[in-house]
Amino acid sequence: MTLDEMLPLKLAEWRPTHTNQPLMLNDEKRGVGVSLTAEKVDTLACQLREVRVTRTNAPEGPLQERAAALAARVTGLLEPLRLLEVDDERGAALLRSESPAKHGTDLRYYEVTLKRDGSASVTRYQSSRGASKRQQTPFALTHEGLTKLVRDLCA
């Protein structure tokens, strides 16, 4: 069974009792795994802390090209992504929301880290004007939207 087939079935029954209880799925045939950390899950949607994808085989091609393609492919988040930085020495690329959402004096934005080995993580942050640190904040996706996001991250 593929991740596309497994994920909706597992989301329908997954009800974490705390945020340290991730849902972990593996598609051994494709060499891809997904780990979801959520605060709340119901029959329609999830309030997520992090979406993480891992791979057993690193994808081919330059990291910069793969990161740019990922930014164009992920379309199910509140804001489109843009490639912010590629660090070839560390083997990581950073993507962020093209235009962060504004809520009063707060800004909220997605951050995606793509690594050379093909692993990727999606988180959302909030920063307040004048604050020295940003805070990770949960983000909501329907089960259908989450399945599409995972598909986009794995492509």
PEKA-V506170 format. One record per residue. N is the residue number from 0. RES is the residue in one small letter. PHI is phi in whole degrees, -180 to 180 (* if undefined). OMEGA is omega in whole degrees, -180 to 180 (* if undefined). Layout:
BEGIN
N,RES,PHI,OMEGA
N,RES,PHI,OMEGA
END
This chain:
BEGIN
0,m,*,-179
1,t,-82,176
2,l,-59,179
3,d,-58,180
4,e,-85,-177
5,m,-72,-171
6,l,-58,180
7,p,-61,179
8,l,-67,-180
9,k,-70,179
10,l,-65,-180
11,a,-64,-177
12,e,-112,-176
13,w,-77,176
14,r,-137,-178
15,p,-65,179
16,t,-89,175
17,h,-157,-173
18,t,-72,179
19,n,-92,-179
20,q,-119,-176
21,p,-73,170
22,l,-95,-178
23,m,-122,180
24,l,-130,178
25,n,-131,172
26,d,-110,-174
27,e,-64,180
28,k,-61,-180
29,r,-92,-179
30,g,71,-177
31,v,-128,175
32,g,-130,178
33,v,-135,176
34,s,-129,-180
35,l,-116,174
36,t,-117,-174
37,a,-131,173
38,e,-90,-179
39,k,-143,175
40,v,-141,174
41,d,-131,-175
42,t,-71,-176
43,l,-112,-169
44,a,-148,178
45,c,-130,169
46,q,-105,-168
47,l,-97,171
48,r,-99,-178
49,e,-159,170
50,v,-120,-178
51,r,-128,177
52,v,-118,176
53,t,-125,180
54,r,-135,175
55,t,-87,178
56,n,-123,179
57,a,-67,177
58,p,-69,180
59,e,-90,177
60,g,103,179
61,p,-62,-179
62,l,-58,-179
63,q,-59,-180
64,e,-67,-180
65,r,-66,179
66,a,-68,178
67,a,-64,179
68,a,-66,178
69,l,-64,179
70,a,-60,180
71,a,-75,-174
72,r,-80,-178
73,v,-77,-176
74,t,-124,-174
75,g,-97,179
76,l,-93,-178
77,l,-64,178
78,e,-125,175
79,p,-64,179
80,l,-97,172
81,r,-136,178
82,l,-74,-177
83,l,-98,-174
84,e,-159,172
85,v,-124,178
86,d,-112,-177
87,d,-66,178
88,e,-63,179
89,r,-84,-179
90,g,70,-178
91,a,-142,175
92,a,-123,-180
93,l,-116,175
94,l,-117,178
95,r,-138,175
96,s,-56,180
97,e,-63,177
98,s,-131,-180
99,p,-58,177
100,a,-76,179
101,k,-105,175
102,h,-132,-175
103,g,64,179
104,t,-94,-180
105,d,-96,171
106,l,-117,176
107,r,-125,-177
108,y,-153,174
109,y,-86,173
110,e,-134,179
111,v,-120,174
112,t,-108,178
113,l,-113,-179
114,k,-104,-179
115,r,-56,-178
116,d,-75,178
117,g,96,177
118,s,-72,-179
119,a,-148,175
120,s,-135,179
121,v,-122,175
122,t,-138,177
123,r,-127,-179
124,y,-126,176
125,q,-130,174
126,s,-130,179
127,s,-108,177
128,r,-58,178
129,g,88,179
130,a,-80,-178
131,s,-85,-178
132,k,-130,173
133,r,-89,179
134,q,-126,173
135,q,-71,-179
136,t,-133,180
137,p,-71,177
138,f,-135,-175
139,a,-103,173
140,l,-141,172
141,t,-67,177
142,h,-59,179
143,e,-65,179
144,g,-66,178
145,l,-66,178
146,t,-62,177
147,k,-66,179
148,l,-60,180
149,v,-63,177
150,r,-60,179
151,d,-64,179
152,l,-67,-178
153,c,-86,-175
154,a,-65,*
END
